[in-house]
Amino acid sequence: MESAGPSFRRRLLFESLAIMAADAASQVAWLTKHGVVTDEIALDFSHAFGMAETLVDEGQPSCGVLPDLRQIDAVLDEMSGAESADRWAKDALSVDEGWHRARRLARQVLVAELGEWRLPLPEITVIR
């Protein structure tokens, strides 16, 4: 099992950003393939974002992307709540402004750090 060292934490962050940055059709295909719901995209980012400041302190990613990471977190927070349930449907990925904003920000971070936002979406194992 891989330790929770910097490279593991960095991989989790960039994999969550890859999913967030993907176009809506790719996101829906990824969700369907793994049998998970739309909020899994936000949950993966949330878990990775919790380590972002530590990673920035370690130099990966650069501190310049921290504001964009915080903004993604804020956008997802704005989308939460019982009255926002329709924003978490798969259809919302292609029409909701919050998803569009989060996607743009994730792409900005990936381009700033890796020079490219189109990354392979990660494989996940779902324990049921």
N, C-alpha and C positions, 0 to 999 in steps of 0.2 A: 504494500500500500504506500502511495506517495505521501511524503510528509507535507505539513502545511507551511513549508518554507516559502521564501519570496517567489520562486519560479512557479510553484503550485498556485499561490494566491494571484499572481499576475495572469496565469492561464485562465483561472476562473473569471477574473475581471474581463479579459479580452473575449472569452467565449460568450459571456453574458452580453457584451457590447455587440458581438457579431450577430447574435439573435435579435437584439434590439434594432440594429442598423439594417437588417435584411428587409427587402420589400415585403409588402403584406402577403402576397401569394406564397412566398418562400416561408414566411412565418407560419401561415396556416398549414402548409405542407409539413413543416417541422412538428407542429403541435399534433397534427393528425398521426404522423408516423410514430410519435412517442406516446400517443394516447393521453396527452395532458391538456389542461385548459389554458386559456389565454393568460390568466394571471401568473402562470409559471414563468413567463417572460419577465414580468416585474419582480417576482420573488427571486429569480436567479440574479437579477441585477442588484436587488436589495442586499442579498447575502454578500455579493462581491463588493458592493459599494461600502459595506461596513469595514472592509479592509483597505479601502482606497488611501486614506491618509497615511497608514503605515507603509503602504507601497510607495507613496510619493516620498516619504521620508527615506526610503531605501533607494530612491531614484528611478523607480519603474512603476508607474508612468511618471512623466515630468510634472512638476507642480503647475505648469501652464494649463493642463487639462482638468485640474480639480474643479474650477468653476463650472465647466460643462457637465462634469459628473454630478455635481451638486444640483445643477439645473435639471438634469434628467430625474434625479430623485424627487425634486420638487414637483415636476410635472406628474410623475406617477402618484405622488401624495395627493395632488389636486384631483386626480381621477378616481380616488378611492371614496368609499362610502356607499351606503345602501341605495341612495338616490342615483348612483352612477353605475348601477349594475349593467346597463346596456353598453357601457363603454368597454366592458370586459368580454363581450361576445366576439367570436372570430370575425364576424362581419365588420366590427368596429375598427379592426386593424387597417382597413383600407379607406375608411371615411372619417374617423375621429381625429380632430385637430390635435388632441393630446398625444396620440400615437404618432402623428406626423412630426410634431415637435421633438418628441423623444427620439424618433428615428434620425432626424436631422442632426441632433446633438451627438448621438452615438456615432454617426458617420464622421462628424467633425473630429471627435476624439481619436477614432481609428486612423483617420488620414493623418492627423498630427503626430501620432505615435508610430504608425506602421507604414504610412504612405499609401494606404489602400483601405477601403471599407468593405469591399466584397470578400469576405472570408468564408471558408467552409463552416457550415453550422455544426456544432458539436453533437456527438452521439451522447445520449444519456441513458442511464439505467433507472427505471422506475420500479421501486419496491412497493408492492401492493399487499 
